[in-house]
Amino acid sequence: MGFVKLATAFLVAAAAVGRAAVDLEAAAAVPGAYIVEYEDDSDTHSFVGGLDGAKLRTDLRSKVFNGASIEFSDVKKAEKVMTKIKVAKGNRIKNVWPVRQYSLPDDIIHATGPRMGHHGFGQEPSLFRRQGQSDDSFSPHVMTQIDKLRKAGFTGKGIKLAIVDTGIDWGHPALGGCFGPGCLVSFGEDLVGDGYTGSNTPVPDADPMDQCNGHGTHVAGIIAAQTNNTYGILGGSPDVTLGAYRVFGCQGQVGNDVLIKSYLQAYKAGADIITASIGGAAGWMEEPWAVVVSRIVAEGVVCVLSAGNDGSVGQFYASTASNGRLATSIGSFDNIVIPSIVSTSTFAVNNKTSALDTFNFTASGNTPTWNTVNYPLWAVSFDTTDPSNGCTPYPATTPNLTNHIVLVRRGNCTFTEKVGYAVAKGARHVLVYNNIPGANISPSVDDRNVLAVAMVPASQGEAWIKALQAGESVIVNLPNPDTAPKSTTNFPNEASGGFLSNYTSWGPTFEMNLKPQFSAPGGSILSTYPRELGGYAVLSGTSMSCPLVASVYALVMNVRGTKDPKTLENLIAATSKPQQWRVGGSNAGKGWLAPAPQQGAGMVQAWDAAYATTHIGVSSLSFNDTDHFVPEKDFSVDNKGDKPVTYTLGHRPAAASYTFSSGNSTTASSLPMELAAEYATLAFSPATFTLQPGTREIISVKATPPTGLDARRLPIYSGYITLSGSDGTNMSFPYIGAVGSLHNTTVLTQGNAWVGRSDDTQRPGRPVPANTTFTLPPPGYVNNTLYKGRLALPRMWVTLSFGSILVRADVVAISNCTNAAKNSTVVLGLKTVGQIEDYPSLYNRRGTITAVDWSGLMADGTYLDPGRYKIVFRALRVNGDKDLASEYDVAESQTFRIAYAAPPATKRKRGVGKGEKGVSGGKGRAVTKG
C-alpha cells in the first residue's frame, strides 16, 4: 500500500493534555503535534494561522522536504481540525504524520576515565589543528582494514561528516579543543538546548557542546579522535571536517521533527556523510524521518544509521530511520579485544612497604567518590571456585569489618547482594575479584551504606586469597579513582571476538527489504567522552559500529574520488566478509554463516572496497515472500580494471532463521534463535563469463526456495552470491526470501488486548475483572490536582505478534442511558461510537504498543458518555487492504463501565469558564447514568 494514500486517509489521533502513557518500546506520539508536508509548489506556512489553536513548531522547508511541524494548544481539537485540513480544497497538503519521540540507543557503558583536569589528564594539550597520521594498530581498524588505508596516507581529508546525536564536547583535547572554521568540529548547531526532553519547546543555539550526555562525543572519537590523547586511541578518519547537530537535551527523548530538521540542516551545510546512532524499533520504510533520509540519499549524501540494540527480540525489528528505503543500516560485531580503563594502586604483603606491588582496579560507576584508605584485606571464603562466594549472610563470628577491605569473588548473585552482606558486618569498602580471566567491569551496586566498590582481575584476587589462606596480611591502598593513575589494558576477547554482537538488531523490513546492509565492530569500543564525565569510555552498541562505517565511507571516498551513495554501498557490501553464526558462548551454528537479516553483507573491509576493480550493481537481493515471490532477479557486473577477467558465480548459503518459535504460534523466536540447515537453490545465467576492461555483463539469478521449512513460522532464508575472478577478485553480496506469507501471518490474537488500571503498580499489565467501573475526572479536568493521580484510569493494552501499518481501537456501546448507541456508525462492519485517543496508530512494530491511560477522550476530541463499553482493537495485516474488514485481526477487551466525577464548584472570573484556569471547589462526586 502506498504511503501517500495511507497517510492521507488516516491520522494518529491527538491525546489529552498531560495524559499518562506507558511507552514500553514504541515511539510515543507527542499530543497534538503533527508533521505536515506541503505540495511541492506551496512555500508558505500561512495556512497555520488559519487553524484553530495551532502554531508553527518547526520550519521544515527545504529542497528535499517541503513542510513543517505544527502543534495545537488544545489537543482535543487537533484531530478534528487536521481531518478537515486534509479534506478541504486548496490547503495544498500532501502528507500528515504524528510527531513521535525517540530515545538514545540503550548502549552499554563498561568503563569511564576520570574527569579531565584530574590526575592523568592535566598535561594533555589542547589541539587547534589536526595531528599527522601515525601507525594504526587499533583493533577495530585492523578488523575492518581501516589500518591499511591509514598507513597508505588516507585520513578522510576533504570530507564533511555530520553527526546527529547529543552534540560533541569539542573542548576535549582529542577532538580539537575548539569549534568553528579551522577546527576539527567546524560546523553544526544545538537544535534543542540542555532542558529539552522531547515533549517541551526546544531552545536552540549555535553551540553543539555535549557536557551532560556523552553519546555524541564517543561517536565523534570513533570517527576522528586525534593522536595526542592519553590512551592512544585513534579516529578512523581523523582529517574529516566534523559537523555536530545536537538533538538531545541532558535528559529525555527527541521528536522526529527535530531529527528531520537536523538532517535538513546537515544537508544544507554540504555534508557528504550524515551519521546517526538514534532510532526506535519499527520495521516500516515509510515513516517520515526514514522518508526524509532516503530523499537526502537520493540527492547524493551518504546516510548511515545504527540498526539498533534489540537483537534479543528477534527478526523484523529494524530500527527507524535505518529502515529507510535508501538508508544504510549498520549492525555490530564484538571487538577482538576488550579494552578496560583501570586505575592503578599498590599493596603490601606482611607490611613489606619497601617492596610494594601494584594492582589494577575498576571502580563502580554508582558509588560516591571515596577518600583514599589503607586497610587490610578480609575474605569471607578462601574457595576461589565457589560461584556463591559472599551470596549468603556472613557467620556470626565475623569481626567488625569497618576498618577492612572485604574481598569477595564475583559469582551467581548480584553485586548489590554481595556488598549488602558485607555491609551488614560493618564493611564500607569492598573489592570484587573477577570470576573469569579478562577485562574488569564497573560493578553496579545500589547500596548507600557502602563507600567504595571496585573490581580486580581474577588472577589478582586469587593471589590475594592464597596469601590470606597462608596466614599472611595484605594491606591495600585503595585510592580515590579520580586521582589514581589511569591506564588501558586490552584483554583478548576469546569468547565472542569477531562474532556478531548478541544485541545487534535483526531485519528485514515488513516490505522484505534487507536490513542491516553490513556490520562493523561495535562491542567494547574505547573512545572519547565528555571531560566532565570521564574523558574516555568503553561502550558497546550499534551506536559504535555505525560511526566506524562512516569513517570507512570517508576513506573510500578519498581513494575512489566518488561520493555517490549507491556506488559506495555496493562496493562496501560486495567486499564485506560474511561471518559465522554464534550465540550463547559457543558456535551453535555448526559452521553456518550467520543469517543475512542479522549481519547484512558481513564485516566491512575498507581496503578491499577502496581498490576493487570489479563493480556489482546491487548491495543485496530480495526474492520476497511466497505471496510475492520473484523467482528471477538481475544484477550487473562491471570490469573497471585494465585487464580481461573471467568470472565465476557461486553460492554460500546461510542458516535459515524462524520468525516464530513454534507452529501456529504468535510468540517471536528470540535469541538464541532457532535456525535450520535448509537453504535456497540458485541458478545463474551465465554462471561463468569473461569481461574485457570497461565492459558489463547482466546476470540473471533464478531462486528455488528451500523445502522442509515450516511456512507457518515464517522462516527467512538467506545466503551470499559469490563472485570470483581470474584476477583474484573474491566478492559476495547477500540475498533473502521468506517461506510463507507475510499477509497471512497473524498480527493480533484475542487475549492480547485488554483493560488494566493506571494505578496498578505491582502488576501494571494485569487485566481488570469484567464490568469494572472507572470513575474518571470530569471532562477537561484530567490534569486538575483534585483528580490527577487520585482516580484510577482504564489503561488500554494491545500487544501485536507481528507488525501492522494500521491499528484501530473502536469503542462499542454495550448498555447505557445516553445517545451514544444512537450516535454509533458502522465502520468496516462494526457498529462503533468512534476510536479512543491516540488511535488509529500507524506503522507499528510487533510487541506492546503505547499503553494509554484513557480519560474518556475520543479521537474526534469529544468525551464518551457514561456507560458500559468494550474496545475492539483491529490490526491490519501486512500487505492488507485497509478498506476490507476481513484484512484485520481482531481482539476485544473485556467490558467495563465509565462514570465521571462531578466537577468542582467554580468561581467564575471574567474570561474563565469551567475546566479552565481559575477553577476551585471541593470534593467531586461520581455521576453515573444507565
Secondary structure, 3 states (H helix, E strand, C coil): CCHHHHHHHCCCCCCCCCCCEECCCCCCEEEEEEEEEECCCCCCCHHHHCCCCEEEEEECCCCCCCEEEEEECCHHHHHHHHHHHHHCCCCCEEEEEEEEEECCCCCEEEEECCCCCCCCCCCCCCCCCCCCCCCCCCHHHHHHCHHHHHHCCCCCCCCEEEEEECCECCCCHHHCCCECCCCCEEEEEECCCCCCCCCCCCCCECCCECCCCCHHHHHHHHHHCCCCCCCCCCCCCCCCEEEEEECCCCCCCEEHHHHHHHHHHHHHCCCCEEEECCCEECCCCCCHHHHHHHHHHHCCCEEEEECCCCHHHCCCCCEECCCCCCCEEEEEEECCEEEEEEEEEEEEECCCHHHCEEEEEEECCCCCCCCCEEEEEEECCCCCCCCCCCCCCCCCCCCCCCCCEEEEECCCCCHHHHHHHHHCCCCCEEEEECCCCCCCCCCCCCCCCCCEEEEECHHHHHHHHHHHHCCCCEEEEECCCCCCCEEEEEEECCCCCCCECCCCCCCCCCCCCCCCCEEEEEECEEEECCHHHCCEEEEECHHHHHHHHHHHHHHHHHHHCCCCHHHHHHHHHHHCECCECCECCECCCCCCECCHHHHCCCECCHHHHHHCCEEECCCCEECCCCCCCCCEEEEEEEECCCCCEEEEEEEEEECEEECECCCCCCCECCCCCCEECCCCEEEEECCEEEECCCCEEEEEEEEECCCCCCHHHCEEEEEEEEEEECCCCEEEEEEEEECCCCCCCCCCCCCCEEEEECCCCCCCCCCCCCCEEEEECCCCCCCCCCCCCCCCCEEEEEEECCCEEEEEEEEEEEECCCCCCCCCEEECCEEECEEECCCCEEEECCEECCEEECCCEECCCCECCCEEEEEEEEEECCCCCCCCHHHEEEEECCCEEEEEECCCCCCCECCECCCCCCCCCCCCCEECCC
